[in-house]
Every structure is written in C-alpha cells, then in structure tokens.
C-alpha cells in the first residue's frame, strides 16, 4: 500500500453514483433493443425522372377508351401515375413496369395510398423482356430509339390493341391519331400524343390530327376526369334531362353527362374551332352524337330556361356576368361550378377535392339549386 493512502469502506456517495450509472447503461441497452427501426418511406425519385403531367396522363387515358375489363401496361412506369389513374378513373386493370429501385418503391407506395392495389400493381422488370401479347393498351414515354427497340414486342400485340406514346414516335409506323396537349399553368409547353391500333402497318398512312388552335392551347384548362365525375355526381342527372356546359372545351363534360343517365341531352357552348372539332369527334367516338350538341356560339348568348343542369369552369368575373341568365332557369335546376363561386349567391353544397397528381392546389366544386338565394352577409 502506498504511503499516506488509507483504504476504507466506499462512501454512500460513491455507491449512489455507481447505481445511477448502471441504471443509465441498462436503460440505454433496453432502448436499443426495444425501439423499432424507423422507416423513412420509399426513396425519392431520381433527379433524372421526368413525370408525365397529369393533364397529359388524362388525355392518354381518354385516347385509350379504357373499360373495366381492359388491361393496360405502362412501360417505364416511373411513379405509377398512369396505372394509378387507369385504376382510379376507369376501373381498369393496369401493370406498371419499372427497373429503377427508388421508382419501384415510390410507385408501389403510391398504388397503396391510392387504394387501387386490387387492380393495379408495379413489377420491377426490364421492359425489353416483356411479352406484350396480353394487354389491350400499352403506354410509353421513352425515346424514339427505345420505341424502335420495342417494335418486335409490339408486333405481337393482339389485333385492335392500342399503343399510345407521349412525345415520341414509332419510327416507320404512321400513327392513327396525333393529339397536342398543353398542361394547365404552362402555356409554353406542348406535348404530343401518338396512337396506333394493332396490327401495326408500316409506311405512310392517314393520320388524324387533333390540334386545338394556338389561342385554345394558351387558354384551355381541361377539367381533370375525377373532377368531371364529381361534377356529374353533384348534378344528379335524371333520364331525359338537359345539361348545358358553358365553355365546353374538348367536350369531356358533355360526353360524361350523356353517359350518366339514359336519354340525357348535353349541349356545349364553345367558340374555338379546334376544340369544337375535338369535342364533336369525342362524342362520335363514344356513339353519343345524337345526345351531344356543340354550338359554335358565345356562352353569354345561351338561353338557359330549359336547362336542368348548367356546368361551369370559367372565372368568378365571368360567373358574375352569367347571373342574369342563370336567374331564368326553372325551379329545381342545378348549377355546378369547378373552382369558382357565384358572387353574392348562396351555394347548396361545396366540395373540396384534394390535389390530384401533378396539381398544385385543391379543386373546389360549388353547387346551387334554383331559384338562387342571396348569400348571407
């Protein structure tokens, strides 16, 4: 023992300190064993990923004319927005094929969150290994070179199936239809959609070009199909009733209205020649040309006294100008407006729809029943 050092019993303070240290060590060990691993969710999309704008997705699926028994393949499905929209809006079966790990994880999470997992799935696969004999529709957003590599697989598709490509052609194959789309809020962007019907025919052919005027591309903001469906639900159309869509654009509300109940007559007012042609063609393709009428006329000239339903997607200022015409509507008629209120008029219902993929804000729907009532101060 070293001189001057006395070894006695440990003090109470040292004993207490040892107990505290042991307890802290034990608690730390327990925490490390009991805390579950934190799941940060699916990885973010790669910076190089270029999603198809929602409005373009909408038009691709309209061209596809999907039904609940149809099967869609999206080759290079990214975040899953095309297959999700096919399942949500059309009740179709859809499979997305994607090879990037982060996009596969992200799109599978999106499918689950959208509640369409019973109809939609994401497969991690090389698209050049796929058998395309089964799908009714194949959608593409690749490049002309990759499209060319896919041709041998596309040639095995069953007769009457559709191929829809965003922005890029199939070299040496003339499309049956070509459509230009300008997304909302981006008047400077123009996207081209190409549609082929199988079996593919080589060489030059007759292509139906669906191109709205430049003015229409700059100003036309189509109502997304899920919003159209909700507007038609609010309209509560009965067989034989009449709907007027003021500023009917490409005719999507008119066609949806004519399909909603037997014998519904839908009339649109539109002044752009390109949009009028597109909407009339849309009605003819749906076999509804006897129920859908598109008038090349100013909406402020419309006589609404016979209308059971009037639909609007204009502006608050234009809605205000329409009030004298809306006041002539018969009792019990409905007015449904997307996004814009009728100033000074009390709505019977207001629906707030959350943003759709690619949207920046919610969608507001307003519904009034005539006779119109002043809003409360």
Secondary structure, DSSP 4 states (H G I P E B T S, - for coil): --TT----PPPHHHHHHHHHHHHHHHHHHHHHHHSPPP---SPPPPTT--PPPHHHHHHHHHHHT--TT-EEEEES-TTSHHHHHHHHHH--EEEEEE--HHHHHHHHHHHHHHT-TTTEEEEE--GGG---SS-SEEEE-S-HHHHHHHHHHHTTSPTT-EEEEES---TTB--SEEEEE--TT-TT--EEEEEEESSP-BB----EEE---HHHHHH--PPPHHHHHHHHHHHT--TT-EEEEES-TTSHHHHHHHHHSTT-EEEEEE--HHHHHHHHHHHHHTT-TTTEEEEES-GGG---TT-SEEEE-S-HHHHHHHHHHHTTSPTT-EEEEES---TTB--SEEEEEPPPTT-SS-EEEEEEESSP-BPP-
